[in-house]
């Protein structure tokens, strides 16, 4: 059901970049992926896409139901953006760290593309040195160990290859590779992941990005855009860009920030969005709220009284809330039928500037 019709006319310019090795070359991306980037840049003139993590895979009280979505059950439409995580793909596992078969994730991604929506992927990969999870920060030399010359470099290149194989497998029945906004090494301004602030130097973090980007290209992955996605810790643009790997790699600026106390959340978000707008303009990149939300959404008017005023003030291409866990009580970030904020979410959905799949008119991958 369309409540708005989007007519996105975009002229794409050929892009030249400087690679990690400082060699000037043309960036090789599929035409659909180039179109997605151009449309992300244009999106704020039209509206803000709403996103939800793992949206069609499970929800409150269900898992794996065909065509189901908590968001769709409330407002009648799917989110414009869906995100997924491929943690444990590096291990050769059949299921992700959230116990979702990768075959199901692949199908959900292709289905979202066929609807005309956007997909983004994060990667909570295990600690390659200790064998622990992404959150194992017991060793401060993990990043150093996976870089060229490190003890775990060969192992880690193999891990990137497994992720690359998955990206290359995201193809429609007609053989079109689905464009993906890839968001590895996120929230690095905190220290809860093994690639975090206190776990590696700026040079090591940039080298990690460089190695990831170069290896994906070597493996023929041409359907990725890349997102730089710190937390809310940076207080200014200098801090935000302290570990920035460069315009040749990054396509979108984002950040992750969640509500605990409303006043503090508004302060954090306004500061982070101000920084985001500054760096986006300076580097000619689209910007997005790559993760946000209020766990269990106890505020019945949160969508129109807290989130909507924030996204109205800044030129963000999308805002994405985290998952509705089926295995954890009260760990959900989108409403479901009967939830306290469900009626308010319908009001949010009906605003002309909030965009869901039905609003995109299948224009996201065309130019």
Buried (B, 14 or more C-beta within 10 A) or exposed (E): EEBBEBEBEBEEEEEEBEBBEEEEEEBEBBBBBBBBBBBBBBBBEBBBBBBBBBBBBBBBEBEEEEEBBBBBBBBEBBBBBBBBBBBBBBBEBEBBBBEBBBEBBBBBBBBBBEBBBBBBBBBBBBBBBEEBBBEBBEBEBBBBBBBEEBEBBEBBBEBBBBBBEBBBBBBEEEEBBBBBBBBBBBBBBBBBBBBBBEBBEBEBBBBBBBBBBBBBBEBEBBBBBBBBBBBBBBEEBEEBBBBBBBEBBBBBBBBBBBBEEEEEBBEBBBBBBEBBBBBBEEBEBBBBBBBBBBBBBEBBBBBBBBBBEBBEEBBBBBBBBBBBBBEEEEBBBBBBEEBBBBBBBBBBBEBEEBBBBBBBBEBBBBB
